[in-house]
Amino acid sequence: MATLQVRNLPEHIYRRIAERARSKRSNITQETIYLLQKALDMNEHRRQQRDLLVDQMMTTAPPGGNQWPDPVLMVREDRER
C-alpha cells in the first residue's frame, strides 16, 4: 500500500478531520482516506454527467432547427425524476 505525506496542512483542516474521525470512532488516517475517495468519486461522477449531457446535446436535433436545448432546464428536469 502506498504512503502519502502531507506537509503544511492548515491546522483548521487537520482539526476538522480529527473531529470527524473522533465522531465516527475512527482514526485520522482512515477518515482522510474516506474523504479523499469520496471527493474523487464525486469528481468522476460529475465528469460522467457532463459527458452524458454533452453527448445528448450533440446527438439531439435542435428544437425548431436553430436552438439547442437549455442545459439548465435539462438538469432541472433530470433532478425532478
C-alpha positions as CSV (number, residue, x, y, z in Angstrom):
1,M,0.0,0.0,0.0
2,A,1.3,3.5,-0.8
3,T,2.1,6.1,1.7
4,L,1.1,9.8,1.4
5,Q,2.7,12.6,3.4
6,V,1.1,16.0,3.5
7,R,3.2,18.9,4.5
8,N,1.9,22.3,5.6
9,L,-1.6,21.1,6.2
10,P,-3.6,24.0,7.6
11,E,-4.5,23.5,11.2
12,H,-8.2,24.0,10.7
13,I,-8.4,21.2,8.1
14,Y,-6.5,18.9,10.4
15,R,-8.9,19.7,13.3
16,R,-11.9,19.1,11.2
17,I,-10.6,15.7,10.0
18,A,-9.7,14.8,13.6
19,E,-13.2,15.8,14.8
20,R,-14.9,13.7,12.1
21,A,-12.7,10.7,12.9
22,R,-13.5,11.0,16.6
23,S,-17.2,11.3,16.0
24,K,-17.1,8.1,13.9
25,R,-14.8,6.3,16.4
26,S,-12.2,6.1,13.6
27,N,-8.7,7.4,13.2
28,I,-7.3,10.3,11.2
29,T,-5.8,8.1,8.6
30,Q,-9.0,6.1,7.9
31,E,-11.0,9.3,7.8
32,T,-8.6,11.0,5.4
33,I,-8.7,8.0,3.0
34,Y,-12.5,8.1,3.2
35,L,-12.7,11.8,2.4
36,L,-10.2,11.6,-0.5
37,Q,-12.1,8.6,-2.0
38,K,-15.4,10.4,-1.6
39,A,-14.1,13.5,-3.3
40,L,-12.5,11.5,-6.2
41,D,-15.8,9.6,-6.7
42,M,-17.8,12.8,-6.8
43,N,-15.5,14.4,-9.3
44,E,-15.7,11.3,-11.5
45,H,-19.5,11.3,-11.2
46,R,-19.7,15.0,-12.2
47,R,-17.4,14.4,-15.2
48,Q,-19.6,11.5,-16.4
49,Q,-22.7,13.6,-16.0
50,R,-21.2,16.4,-18.0
51,D,-20.0,14.0,-20.8
52,L,-23.5,12.4,-21.0
53,L,-25.1,15.9,-21.2
54,V,-22.7,17.0,-24.0
55,D,-23.3,13.7,-25.9
56,Q,-27.0,14.1,-25.6
57,M,-26.9,17.7,-26.8
58,M,-24.7,16.8,-29.8
59,T,-26.9,13.9,-30.9
60,T,-30.2,15.6,-30.4
61,A,-31.6,17.7,-33.2
62,P,-32.1,21.3,-32.1
63,P,-35.8,22.1,-31.5
64,G,-37.1,24.4,-34.2
65,G,-34.0,23.7,-36.2
66,N,-31.9,26.5,-34.8
67,Q,-31.5,26.2,-31.0
68,W,-30.0,23.6,-28.7
69,P,-31.8,22.6,-25.5
70,D,-31.1,24.7,-22.5
71,P,-28.7,22.5,-20.3
72,V,-30.0,24.2,-17.1
73,L,-33.5,23.1,-17.9
74,M,-32.3,19.6,-18.8
75,V,-30.5,19.3,-15.4
76,R,-33.6,20.5,-13.6
77,E,-35.8,18.1,-15.4
78,D,-33.4,15.2,-14.6
79,R,-33.4,16.2,-10.9
80,E,-37.2,16.1,-10.7
81,R,-37.3,12.5,-11.9
